[in-house]
Each structure stands twice: as C-alpha cells, then as structure tokens.
Amino acid sequence: MLLLISLFFATCAFTTQVVERAPEGVPDFVVKYAPIVYLYSEDPWKPSDIATQLNNTEPRVDFKVVSDQPTSLDNLSFLNGLGGDKVYLTSKVKPYANPVPGYFFGVLPNGEGKTEGAVSSTIVVNDHGDGTVDAFYFYFYAFDRGALSIGNHVGDWEHSMIRFVNKTPSALWYSQHSAGQAFKYSAVQKYKDGVGNLRVSVYYYHGRQSRLTSR
C-alpha cells in the first residue's frame, strides 16, 4: 500500500522541543524516526514551497506551451490530457534570470524546523504487508546549484528512505544525485532530540545534493 502525505515543514536541526503527531494515515513510528536534516548556513538555496513552484511553471510538449491554465496541486490531473508521457512542466522564468526570482531561494526554517507557509516536504509510505514498511522522506527545492554551476536544478527533489521491520528502523537509503548508498540503521550518525528518539542525521550543503553518513 502506498501513501503520500505533504507536510508544512522541512525537517532540520533545531533546538526547540516540538510535540509531533503523525498526519492521518501515517504510522506514528514513521514520524518518530523521521531524519533530522542539517542545512549548510552559507547555502542561499533553501527548501521550497511545492505549490509556488507549480504556479510558476507551464506545460510543454516538444518545447511548445500547450496550455495557459495555471498549474496547482489540485489540478495536476489535467496534464494527462495534454500529451500523455510527452508533456512536461518547465519554469516560466529562466534560472539565470537577473534578478533571480525570489521563490528560487526557498524558505528558511524557523527555530522549530518549520518552513512557515510552505509545503516543502512529502512522505511516501510503502507498506509491504509483512511487517516491512519503507518510508521515503522527500525534500523539495525550487532551485539548487550544482558544483561549478554545472548540473543546476530547477524543481529538485532530494530524499532519504528508512526501512522499518515490525515498526523498528533497520536500514537507510541516502540519495546522492542519480544514485545513493544504503546502510544499516545502527551504523549511521544519530541526533538525539528532547523526547529521547534517536533519529538519523542527514546533511545538505551548497553545490551538493546528497544525504551523508558521519565521517
């Protein structure tokens, strides 16, 4: 069973204790062990609002705009009738525009780790039905810069995945560009929050889109 939930926060390192409750349909343990993401303080590109990104895109087929209907989280299905698997969304504003569009910079999380007013992350839960549950934690960026300005991304998803066996975390997957690495849960660096949960530490820093274990 697949379950997708969008959240109004991006998990990040914070000092204020937060009482968290799982959204409807999401197992409590998926939120309890959600990764703690550390953002590089000198990186100007922060987690971004998914809806704002959609509002600034247009559907195209063969590089031609095929509809002027505004795109939102509520009407994405209309794209299916515009060209099947050939339709794609592209930014209305070029990433090298001057000045750079404000929404490209995303939203700086507050002291509680929330990107206020922005839905910047999504959890996808895959329940295998045998006690094994895979929870994918996706983080959205309107823009992030590749090394040496090569491989810049407009509308970029980063993610990490935790595999649970009988509600206990057993393994992790850290995405790194087009690939990634898997580790045993016991082998990776943890962050201990004020409630006593041991969550994995995830890092995001300028010029690199990756989730790293401790050195």
LINBELBEL-V287493 format. One record per residue. N is the residue number from 1. SS is DSSP state (@ for helix, = for strand, . for the rest). OMEGA is omega in whole degrees, -180 to 180 (none if undefined). NEAR is the number of other ideal C-beta (glycine too) atoms within 8 Angstrom. Layout:
N/SS/OMEGA/NEAR, N/SS/OMEGA/NEAR
//
This chain:
1/./178/6, 2/=/179/6, 3/=/-180/11, 4/=/180/8, 5/=/174/11, 6/=/-175/9, 7/=/-178/10, 8/./179/10, 9/./171/11, 10/./-178/14, 11/./178/11, 12/./-179/11, 13/./180/8, 14/./-177/9, 15/./-180/3, 16/./179/6, 17/./-179/6, 18/./174/7, 19/./-173/4, 20/./176/6, 21/./-178/5, 22/./173/9, 23/./-179/9, 24/./178/4, 25/./180/6, 26/./179/12, 27/./-179/10, 28/@/-176/7, 29/@/178/10, 30/@/176/15, 31/@/-179/12, 32/@/-177/8, 33/./179/13, 34/./-177/11, 35/./170/13, 36/=/-176/13, 37/=/177/12, 38/=/179/10, 39/=/179/12, 40/./-172/9, 41/./-177/4, 42/./177/5, 43/./-178/10, 44/./-175/6, 45/./-175/12, 46/./174/14, 47/./-168/15, 48/./179/17, 49/./-176/15, 50/@/-178/12, 51/@/178/9, 52/@/178/11, 53/@/-180/13, 54/@/-180/12, 55/@/-179/9, 56/./177/10, 57/=/176/12, 58/=/-179/10, 59/=/179/14, 60/=/171/12, 61/=/-177/10, 62/./175/5, 63/./179/3, 64/=/178/6, 65/=/-176/7, 66/./177/9, 67/./175/8, 68/./178/4, 69/./179/6, 70/./-179/4, 71/./179/12, 72/./178/9, 73/./-176/8, 74/./-174/4, 75/./-177/8, 76/@/-177/9, 77/@/-179/5, 78/@/179/9, 79/@/-178/10, 80/@/-178/6, 81/@/-176/4, 82/./-179/10, 83/./177/8, 84/@/-178/5, 85/@/179/4, 86/@/-178/7, 87/./178/12, 88/=/177/7, 89/=/178/11, 90/=/-178/7, 91/=/176/9, 92/./-178/6, 93/./180/7, 94/./-177/5, 95/./179/10, 96/./179/4, 97/./179/8, 98/./7/4, 99/./178/4, 100/./179/9, 101/./-176/8, 102/@/-176/5, 103/@/177/11, 104/@/-175/11, 105/@/177/10, 106/./-176/16, 107/./178/13, 108/./179/6, 109/./178/14, 110/./-176/8, 111/./178/6, 112/./179/9, 113/./-177/12, 114/./171/9, 115/./-171/17, 116/./179/7, 117/./-177/6, 118/./170/12, 119/./-172/10, 120/./179/16, 121/=/-179/14, 122/=/174/11, 123/=/174/16, 124/=/-177/11, 125/=/177/17, 126/=/179/11, 127/=/-178/8, 128/./177/8, 129/./-179/4, 130/./-176/4, 131/./179/6, 132/=/179/9, 133/=/175/13, 134/=/178/11, 135/=/179/14, 136/=/-180/11, 137/=/-177/13, 138/=/180/11, 139/=/-172/14, 140/=/177/15, 141/=/176/15, 142/=/180/14, 143/=/165/16, 144/=/-170/9, 145/./175/8, 146/./179/11, 147/@/178/7, 148/@/180/5, 149/@/176/6, 150/./180/6, 151/./175/5, 152/./-176/10, 153/=/171/10, 154/=/-176/8, 155/=/-172/12, 156/=/175/10, 157/=/170/8, 158/=/180/12, 159/=/167/10, 160/=/-177/14, 161/=/175/11, 162/=/174/16, 163/=/178/13, 164/=/174/16, 165/=/-176/8, 166/./176/5, 167/./-180/7, 168/=/180/7, 169/=/-177/11, 170/=/-177/8, 171/=/180/10, 172/=/173/14, 173/=/176/11, 174/=/178/14, 175/=/176/13, 176/=/-178/10, 177/./-178/6, 178/./-179/2, 179/=/-180/6, 180/=/-179/8, 181/=/178/8, 182/=/-179/7, 183/=/169/10, 184/=/-178/8, 185/@/-178/11, 186/@/-173/4, 187/@/-171/6, 188/./-180/12, 189/./-179/7, 190/=/172/8, 191/=/-179/10, 192/=/-178/7, 193/./-175/9, 194/./-179/4, 195/./180/5, 196/./179/6, 197/./176/8, 198/=/-180/7, 199/=/179/12, 200/=/177/15, 201/=/-179/12, 202/=/-176/12, 203/=/174/10, 204/=/-177/14, 205/=/-171/8, 206/./176/9, 207/./-179/7, 208/=/175/7, 209/./-175/11, 210/=/176/11, 211/./-169/13, 212/./171/8, 213/./178/9, 214/./-180/6, 215/./none/2
//
